[in-house]
């Protein structure tokens, strides 16, 4: 592992340890009260979910046109993390929505497109596991579709009627709410970076082990 990994992992742990203190000291939202604080985990997980989908798509594109297995390993790792952070998003969102809006789920544009993006990532992993020869390129095509869906998820609230607020709301948050939010987002992104590097490294070691087995058979 690179030298920066251990200090970054320690920093990530400290950031997550401090996060609950910042969230607890943040003021209550005037209409939703305590339940609004799910926001400090929901939005960072959602942003990481979308960023992970983009990284998976870019790595898949580079693999399709360059054939470098390193990009394929990065795409595979990013797809797994997209499923993870997408699941966190799809769990924390309804928990917040049930209390704030009175519904667990609505088939509005952002919710539906987010679910679709998550299902594409699940499909990617299923294809990689059960698709047989050529599954790497087929999965890469799925990743490109998932990446194309990301900007649609992000801007959908600006153009269609939805229960979600527009994207312009977050930059206008007061500092008392903005600081915990950006702190949590930074912690999530650092955690994502560490997990992506660790997972890609694991695939690299697995590929080397497979090569050793093949050389022994020969």
Helices and strands as residue ranges (DSSP letters): H 4-25, G 34-38, H 39-66, H 69-100, H 109-130, H 135-159, G 170-172, H 175-217
